[in-house]
């Protein structure tokens, strides 16, 4: 029986069956890719992935050389945990079903926006008009 195909995002349980480096402490790895471009011995593979803790958080990026037949796939991978700020519900930031207008721009007594007044003092070459060129 051939091993289950590996795909990006799979959670892999690596024990001594995969490599002696995991004899004392097995790990769980979230797979990034199988390094098929690297030459290895028959039945062995290089894996890129993130070692995850018991909560499913990535704790370390690893590149590992393992016996493919010893890799156990944990299916399905858990849903991604949301740890950032909450996402706004649909329609948030809208007033009466339309987009909220942007804040008003600061205008001077001449009616120009502040950046426009500053740019008016420059000639076409970017030099100030009040200095000799």
MODELLER restraints for C-alpha pairs under 7 A, 6 or more apart:
rsr = mdl.restraints
at = mdl.atoms
rsr.add(forms.Gaussian(group=physical.xy_distance, feature=features.Distance(at['CA:3:A'], at['CA:69:A']), mean=6.17, stdev=0.5))
rsr.add(forms.Gaussian(group=physical.xy_distance, feature=features.Distance(at['CA:8:A'], at['CA:31:A']), mean=5.34, stdev=0.5))
rsr.add(forms.Gaussian(group=physical.xy_distance, feature=features.Distance(at['CA:8:A'], at['CA:32:A']), mean=5.04, stdev=0.5))
rsr.add(forms.Gaussian(group=physical.xy_distance, feature=features.Distance(at['CA:8:A'], at['CA:33:A']), mean=5.69, stdev=0.5))
rsr.add(forms.Gaussian(group=physical.xy_distance, feature=features.Distance(at['CA:9:A'], at['CA:30:A']), mean=5.73, stdev=0.5))
rsr.add(forms.Gaussian(group=physical.xy_distance, feature=features.Distance(at['CA:9:A'], at['CA:31:A']), mean=5.18, stdev=0.5))
rsr.add(forms.Gaussian(group=physical.xy_distance, feature=features.Distance(at['CA:9:A'], at['CA:32:A']), mean=6.27, stdev=0.5))
rsr.add(forms.Gaussian(group=physical.xy_distance, feature=features.Distance(at['CA:9:A'], at['CA:77:A']), mean=6.88, stdev=0.5))
rsr.add(forms.Gaussian(group=physical.xy_distance, feature=features.Distance(at['CA:10:A'], at['CA:30:A']), mean=5.71, stdev=0.5))
rsr.add(forms.Gaussian(group=physical.xy_distance, feature=features.Distance(at['CA:10:A'], at['CA:31:A']), mean=5.41, stdev=0.5))
rsr.add(forms.Gaussian(group=physical.xy_distance, feature=features.Distance(at['CA:10:A'], at['CA:73:A']), mean=6.83, stdev=0.5))
rsr.add(forms.Gaussian(group=physical.xy_distance, feature=features.Distance(at['CA:10:A'], at['CA:77:A']), mean=5.79, stdev=0.5))
rsr.add(forms.Gaussian(group=physical.xy_distance, feature=features.Distance(at['CA:11:A'], at['CA:28:A']), mean=6.53, stdev=0.5))
rsr.add(forms.Gaussian(group=physical.xy_distance, feature=features.Distance(at['CA:11:A'], at['CA:29:A']), mean=5.59, stdev=0.5))
rsr.add(forms.Gaussian(group=physical.xy_distance, feature=features.Distance(at['CA:11:A'], at['CA:30:A']), mean=4.59, stdev=0.5))
rsr.add(forms.Gaussian(group=physical.xy_distance, feature=features.Distance(at['CA:11:A'], at['CA:31:A']), mean=6.33, stdev=0.5))
rsr.add(forms.Gaussian(group=physical.xy_distance, feature=features.Distance(at['CA:11:A'], at['CA:73:A']), mean=5.99, stdev=0.5))
rsr.add(forms.Gaussian(group=physical.xy_distance, feature=features.Distance(at['CA:11:A'], at['CA:74:A']), mean=5.30, stdev=0.5))
rsr.add(forms.Gaussian(group=physical.xy_distance, feature=features.Distance(at['CA:11:A'], at['CA:77:A']), mean=5.71, stdev=0.5))
rsr.add(forms.Gaussian(group=physical.xy_distance, feature=features.Distance(at['CA:12:A'], at['CA:28:A']), mean=5.46, stdev=0.5))
rsr.add(forms.Gaussian(group=physical.xy_distance, feature=features.Distance(at['CA:12:A'], at['CA:29:A']), mean=5.05, stdev=0.5))
rsr.add(forms.Gaussian(group=physical.xy_distance, feature=features.Distance(at['CA:12:A'], at['CA:30:A']), mean=6.34, stdev=0.5))
rsr.add(forms.Gaussian(group=physical.xy_distance, feature=features.Distance(at['CA:12:A'], at['CA:71:A']), mean=6.53, stdev=0.5))
rsr.add(forms.Gaussian(group=physical.xy_distance, feature=features.Distance(at['CA:12:A'], at['CA:72:A']), mean=5.64, stdev=0.5))
rsr.add(forms.Gaussian(group=physical.xy_distance, feature=features.Distance(at['CA:12:A'], at['CA:73:A']), mean=4.62, stdev=0.5))
rsr.add(forms.Gaussian(group=physical.xy_distance, feature=features.Distance(at['CA:12:A'], at['CA:74:A']), mean=5.74, stdev=0.5))
rsr.add(forms.Gaussian(group=physical.xy_distance, feature=features.Distance(at['CA:13:A'], at['CA:27:A']), mean=6.03, stdev=0.5))
rsr.add(forms.Gaussian(group=physical.xy_distance, feature=features.Distance(at['CA:13:A'], at['CA:28:A']), mean=4.66, stdev=0.5))
rsr.add(forms.Gaussian(group=physical.xy_distance, feature=features.Distance(at['CA:13:A'], at['CA:29:A']), mean=6.57, stdev=0.5))
rsr.add(forms.Gaussian(group=physical.xy_distance, feature=features.Distance(at['CA:13:A'], at['CA:71:A']), mean=6.35, stdev=0.5))
rsr.add(forms.Gaussian(group=physical.xy_distance, feature=features.Distance(at['CA:13:A'], at['CA:72:A']), mean=5.12, stdev=0.5))
rsr.add(forms.Gaussian(group=physical.xy_distance, feature=features.Distance(at['CA:13:A'], at['CA:73:A']), mean=6.23, stdev=0.5))
rsr.add(forms.Gaussian(group=physical.xy_distance, feature=features.Distance(at['CA:13:A'], at['CA:74:A']), mean=6.69, stdev=0.5))
rsr.add(forms.Gaussian(group=physical.xy_distance, feature=features.Distance(at['CA:14:A'], at['CA:22:A']), mean=6.74, stdev=0.5))
rsr.add(forms.Gaussian(group=physical.xy_distance, feature=features.Distance(at['CA:14:A'], at['CA:26:A']), mean=5.54, stdev=0.5))
rsr.add(forms.Gaussian(group=physical.xy_distance, feature=features.Distance(at['CA:14:A'], at['CA:27:A']), mean=5.38, stdev=0.5))
rsr.add(forms.Gaussian(group=physical.xy_distance, feature=features.Distance(at['CA:14:A'], at['CA:28:A']), mean=6.14, stdev=0.5))
rsr.add(forms.Gaussian(group=physical.xy_distance, feature=features.Distance(at['CA:14:A'], at['CA:71:A']), mean=5.66, stdev=0.5))
rsr.add(forms.Gaussian(group=physical.xy_distance, feature=features.Distance(at['CA:14:A'], at['CA:72:A']), mean=6.64, stdev=0.5))
rsr.add(forms.Gaussian(group=physical.xy_distance, feature=features.Distance(at['CA:15:A'], at['CA:22:A']), mean=5.00, stdev=0.5))
rsr.add(forms.Gaussian(group=physical.xy_distance, feature=features.Distance(at['CA:15:A'], at['CA:23:A']), mean=6.19, stdev=0.5))
rsr.add(forms.Gaussian(group=physical.xy_distance, feature=features.Distance(at['CA:15:A'], at['CA:26:A']), mean=4.57, stdev=0.5))
rsr.add(forms.Gaussian(group=physical.xy_distance, feature=features.Distance(at['CA:15:A'], at['CA:27:A']), mean=6.89, stdev=0.5))
rsr.add(forms.Gaussian(group=physical.xy_distance, feature=features.Distance(at['CA:16:A'], at['CA:22:A']), mean=4.91, stdev=0.5))
rsr.add(forms.Gaussian(group=physical.xy_distance, feature=features.Distance(at['CA:16:A'], at['CA:23:A']), mean=4.31, stdev=0.5))
rsr.add(forms.Gaussian(group=physical.xy_distance, feature=features.Distance(at['CA:17:A'], at['CA:70:A']), mean=4.46, stdev=0.5))
rsr.add(forms.Gaussian(group=physical.xy_distance, feature=features.Distance(at['CA:18:A'], at['CA:66:A']), mean=5.12, stdev=0.5))
rsr.add(forms.Gaussian(group=physical.xy_distance, feature=features.Distance(at['CA:18:A'], at['CA:67:A']), mean=4.76, stdev=0.5))
rsr.add(forms.Gaussian(group=physical.xy_distance, feature=features.Distance(at['CA:18:A'], at['CA:68:A']), mean=6.73, stdev=0.5))
rsr.add(forms.Gaussian(group=physical.xy_distance, feature=features.Distance(at['CA:18:A'], at['CA:70:A']), mean=4.00, stdev=0.5))
rsr.add(forms.Gaussian(group=physical.xy_distance, feature=features.Distance(at['CA:18:A'], at['CA:71:A']), mean=5.47, stdev=0.5))
rsr.add(forms.Gaussian(group=physical.xy_distance, feature=features.Distance(at['CA:19:A'], at['CA:66:A']), mean=5.48, stdev=0.5))
rsr.add(forms.Gaussian(group=physical.xy_distance, feature=features.Distance(at['CA:19:A'], at['CA:67:A']), mean=6.37, stdev=0.5))
rsr.add(forms.Gaussian(group=physical.xy_distance, feature=features.Distance(at['CA:27:A'], at['CA:51:A']), mean=6.87, stdev=0.5))
rsr.add(forms.Gaussian(group=physical.xy_distance, feature=features.Distance(at['CA:28:A'], at['CA:51:A']), mean=5.84, stdev=0.5))
rsr.add(forms.Gaussian(group=physical.xy_distance, feature=features.Distance(at['CA:28:A'], at['CA:52:A']), mean=5.78, stdev=0.5))
rsr.add(forms.Gaussian(group=physical.xy_distance, feature=features.Distance(at['CA:29:A'], at['CA:49:A']), mean=5.97, stdev=0.5))
rsr.add(forms.Gaussian(group=physical.xy_distance, feature=features.Distance(at['CA:29:A'], at['CA:50:A']), mean=5.44, stdev=0.5))
rsr.add(forms.Gaussian(group=physical.xy_distance, feature=features.Distance(at['CA:29:A'], at['CA:51:A']), mean=4.43, stdev=0.5))
rsr.add(forms.Gaussian(group=physical.xy_distance, feature=features.Distance(at['CA:29:A'], at['CA:52:A']), mean=5.88, stdev=0.5))
rsr.add(forms.Gaussian(group=physical.xy_distance, feature=features.Distance(at['CA:30:A'], at['CA:49:A']), mean=5.33, stdev=0.5))
rsr.add(forms.Gaussian(group=physical.xy_distance, feature=features.Distance(at['CA:30:A'], at['CA:50:A']), mean=5.12, stdev=0.5))
rsr.add(forms.Gaussian(group=physical.xy_distance, feature=features.Distance(at['CA:30:A'], at['CA:51:A']), mean=6.33, stdev=0.5))
rsr.add(forms.Gaussian(group=physical.xy_distance, feature=features.Distance(at['CA:30:A'], at['CA:52:A']), mean=6.77, stdev=0.5))
rsr.add(forms.Gaussian(group=physical.xy_distance, feature=features.Distance(at['CA:31:A'], at['CA:48:A']), mean=6.19, stdev=0.5))
rsr.add(forms.Gaussian(group=physical.xy_distance, feature=features.Distance(at['CA:31:A'], at['CA:49:A']), mean=4.34, stdev=0.5))
rsr.add(forms.Gaussian(group=physical.xy_distance, feature=features.Distance(at['CA:31:A'], at['CA:50:A']), mean=6.66, stdev=0.5))
rsr.add(forms.Gaussian(group=physical.xy_distance, feature=features.Distance(at['CA:32:A'], at['CA:48:A']), mean=5.36, stdev=0.5))
rsr.add(forms.Gaussian(group=physical.xy_distance, feature=features.Distance(at['CA:32:A'], at['CA:49:A']), mean=4.63, stdev=0.5))
rsr.add(forms.Gaussian(group=physical.xy_distance, feature=features.Distance(at['CA:33:A'], at['CA:47:A']), mean=6.09, stdev=0.5))
rsr.add(forms.Gaussian(group=physical.xy_distance, feature=features.Distance(at['CA:33:A'], at['CA:48:A']), mean=5.34, stdev=0.5))
rsr.add(forms.Gaussian(group=physical.xy_distance, feature=features.Distance(at['CA:33:A'], at['CA:49:A']), mean=6.87, stdev=0.5))
rsr.add(forms.Gaussian(group=physical.xy_distance, feature=features.Distance(at['CA:34:A'], at['CA:46:A']), mean=6.03, stdev=0.5))
rsr.add(forms.Gaussian(group=physical.xy_distance, feature=features.Distance(at['CA:34:A'], at['CA:47:A']), mean=4.72, stdev=0.5))
rsr.add(forms.Gaussian(group=physical.xy_distance, feature=features.Distance(at['CA:34:A'], at['CA:48:A']), mean=6.34, stdev=0.5))
rsr.add(forms.Gaussian(group=physical.xy_distance, feature=features.Distance(at['CA:35:A'], at['CA:46:A']), mean=5.18, stdev=0.5))
rsr.add(forms.Gaussian(group=physical.xy_distance, feature=features.Distance(at['CA:35:A'], at['CA:47:A']), mean=5.85, stdev=0.5))
rsr.add(forms.Gaussian(group=physical.xy_distance, feature=features.Distance(at['CA:43:A'], at['CA:67:A']), mean=5.96, stdev=0.5))
rsr.add(forms.Gaussian(group=physical.xy_distance, feature=features.Distance(at['CA:43:A'], at['CA:68:A']), mean=5.73, stdev=0.5))
rsr.add(forms.Gaussian(group=physical.xy_distance, feature=features.Distance(at['CA:44:A'], at['CA:65:A']), mean=6.90, stdev=0.5))
rsr.add(forms.Gaussian(group=physical.xy_distance, feature=features.Distance(at['CA:44:A'], at['CA:66:A']), mean=5.56, stdev=0.5))
rsr.add(forms.Gaussian(group=physical.xy_distance, feature=features.Distance(at['CA:44:A'], at['CA:67:A']), mean=4.40, stdev=0.5))
rsr.add(forms.Gaussian(group=physical.xy_distance, feature=features.Distance(at['CA:44:A'], at['CA:68:A']), mean=5.37, stdev=0.5))
rsr.add(forms.Gaussian(group=physical.xy_distance, feature=features.Distance(at['CA:45:A'], at['CA:65:A']), mean=5.71, stdev=0.5))
rsr.add(forms.Gaussian(group=physical.xy_distance, feature=features.Distance(at['CA:45:A'], at['CA:66:A']), mean=5.60, stdev=0.5))
rsr.add(forms.Gaussian(group=physical.xy_distance, feature=features.Distance(at['CA:45:A'], at['CA:67:A']), mean=6.43, stdev=0.5))
rsr.add(forms.Gaussian(group=physical.xy_distance, feature=features.Distance(at['CA:45:A'], at['CA:68:A']), mean=6.08, stdev=0.5))
rsr.add(forms.Gaussian(group=physical.xy_distance, feature=features.Distance(at['CA:46:A'], at['CA:63:A']), mean=6.74, stdev=0.5))
rsr.add(forms.Gaussian(group=physical.xy_distance, feature=features.Distance(at['CA:46:A'], at['CA:64:A']), mean=5.48, stdev=0.5))
rsr.add(forms.Gaussian(group=physical.xy_distance, feature=features.Distance(at['CA:46:A'], at['CA:65:A']), mean=4.54, stdev=0.5))
rsr.add(forms.Gaussian(group=physical.xy_distance, feature=features.Distance(at['CA:46:A'], at['CA:66:A']), mean=6.48, stdev=0.5))
rsr.add(forms.Gaussian(group=physical.xy_distance, feature=features.Distance(at['CA:47:A'], at['CA:63:A']), mean=5.51, stdev=0.5))
rsr.add(forms.Gaussian(group=physical.xy_distance, feature=features.Distance(at['CA:47:A'], at['CA:64:A']), mean=5.17, stdev=0.5))
rsr.add(forms.Gaussian(group=physical.xy_distance, feature=features.Distance(at['CA:47:A'], at['CA:65:A']), mean=6.50, stdev=0.5))
rsr.add(forms.Gaussian(group=physical.xy_distance, feature=features.Distance(at['CA:48:A'], at['CA:62:A']), mean=5.91, stdev=0.5))
rsr.add(forms.Gaussian(group=physical.xy_distance, feature=features.Distance(at['CA:48:A'], at['CA:63:A']), mean=4.51, stdev=0.5))
rsr.add(forms.Gaussian(group=physical.xy_distance, feature=features.Distance(at['CA:48:A'], at['CA:64:A']), mean=6.59, stdev=0.5))
rsr.add(forms.Gaussian(group=physical.xy_distance, feature=features.Distance(at['CA:49:A'], at['CA:61:A']), mean=5.85, stdev=0.5))
rsr.add(forms.Gaussian(group=physical.xy_distance, feature=features.Distance(at['CA:49:A'], at['CA:62:A']), mean=5.49, stdev=0.5))
rsr.add(forms.Gaussian(group=physical.xy_distance, feature=features.Distance(at['CA:49:A'], at['CA:63:A']), mean=6.52, stdev=0.5))
rsr.add(forms.Gaussian(group=physical.xy_distance, feature=features.Distance(at['CA:50:A'], at['CA:58:A']), mean=5.59, stdev=0.5))
rsr.add(forms.Gaussian(group=physical.xy_distance, feature=features.Distance(at['CA:50:A'], at['CA:59:A']), mean=6.91, stdev=0.5))
rsr.add(forms.Gaussian(group=physical.xy_distance, feature=features.Distance(at['CA:50:A'], at['CA:60:A']), mean=5.55, stdev=0.5))
rsr.add(forms.Gaussian(group=physical.xy_distance, feature=features.Distance(at['CA:50:A'], at['CA:61:A']), mean=4.38, stdev=0.5))
rsr.add(forms.Gaussian(group=physical.xy_distance, feature=features.Distance(at['CA:50:A'], at['CA:62:A']), mean=5.80, stdev=0.5))
rsr.add(forms.Gaussian(group=physical.xy_distance, feature=features.Distance(at['CA:51:A'], at['CA:58:A']), mean=5.71, stdev=0.5))
rsr.add(forms.Gaussian(group=physical.xy_distance, feature=features.Distance(at['CA:51:A'], at['CA:59:A']), mean=5.79, stdev=0.5))
rsr.add(forms.Gaussian(group=physical.xy_distance, feature=features.Distance(at['CA:51:A'], at['CA:60:A']), mean=5.27, stdev=0.5))
rsr.add(forms.Gaussian(group=physical.xy_distance, feature=features.Distance(at['CA:51:A'], at['CA:61:A']), mean=6.19, stdev=0.5))
rsr.add(forms.Gaussian(group=physical.xy_distance, feature=features.Distance(at['CA:51:A'], at['CA:62:A']), mean=6.63, stdev=0.5))
rsr.add(forms.Gaussian(group=physical.xy_distance, feature=features.Distance(at['CA:52:A'], at['CA:58:A']), mean=4.33, stdev=0.5))
rsr.add(forms.Gaussian(group=physical.xy_distance, feature=features.Distance(at['CA:52:A'], at['CA:59:A']), mean=5.53, stdev=0.5))
rsr.add(forms.Gaussian(group=physical.xy_distance, feature=features.Distance(at['CA:53:A'], at['CA:59:A']), mean=6.59, stdev=0.5))
rsr.add(forms.Gaussian(group=physical.xy_distance, feature=features.Distance(at['CA:93:A'], at['CA:99:A']), mean=6.80, stdev=0.5))
rsr.add(forms.Gaussian(group=physical.xy_distance, feature=features.Distance(at['CA:93:A'], at['CA:100:A']), mean=6.15, stdev=0.5))
rsr.add(forms.Gaussian(group=physical.xy_distance, feature=features.Distance(at['CA:94:A'], at['CA:100:A']), mean=5.00, stdev=0.5))
rsr.add(forms.Gaussian(group=physical.xy_distance, feature=features.Distance(at['CA:105:A'], at['CA:113:A']), mean=6.69, stdev=0.5))
rsr.add(forms.Gaussian(group=physical.xy_distance, feature=features.Distance(at['CA:106:A'], at['CA:113:A']), mean=5.97, stdev=0.5))
rsr.add(forms.Gaussian(group=physical.xy_distance, feature=features.Distance(at['CA:106:A'], at['CA:114:A']), mean=6.56, stdev=0.5))
rsr.add(forms.Gaussian(group=physical.xy_distance, feature=features.Distance(at['CA:107:A'], at['CA:113:A']), mean=4.49, stdev=0.5))
rsr.add(forms.Gaussian(group=physical.xy_distance, feature=features.Distance(at['CA:107:A'], at['CA:114:A']), mean=6.06, stdev=0.5))
rsr.add(forms.Gaussian(group=physical.xy_distance, feature=features.Distance(at['CA:108:A'], at['CA:114:A']), mean=6.64, stdev=0.5))
rsr.add(forms.Gaussian(group=physical.xy_distance, feature=features.Distance(at['CA:121:A'], at['CA:128:A']), mean=5.76, stdev=0.5))
rsr.add(forms.Gaussian(group=physical.xy_distance, feature=features.Distance(at['CA:121:A'], at['CA:129:A']), mean=5.80, stdev=0.5))
rsr.add(forms.Gaussian(group=physical.xy_distance, feature=features.Distance(at['CA:122:A'], at['CA:128:A']), mean=4.52, stdev=0.5))
rsr.add(forms.Gaussian(group=physical.xy_distance, feature=features.Distance(at['CA:122:A'], at['CA:129:A']), mean=5.58, stdev=0.5))
rsr.add(forms.Gaussian(group=physical.xy_distance, feature=features.Distance(at['CA:123:A'], at['CA:129:A']), mean=5.70, stdev=0.5))
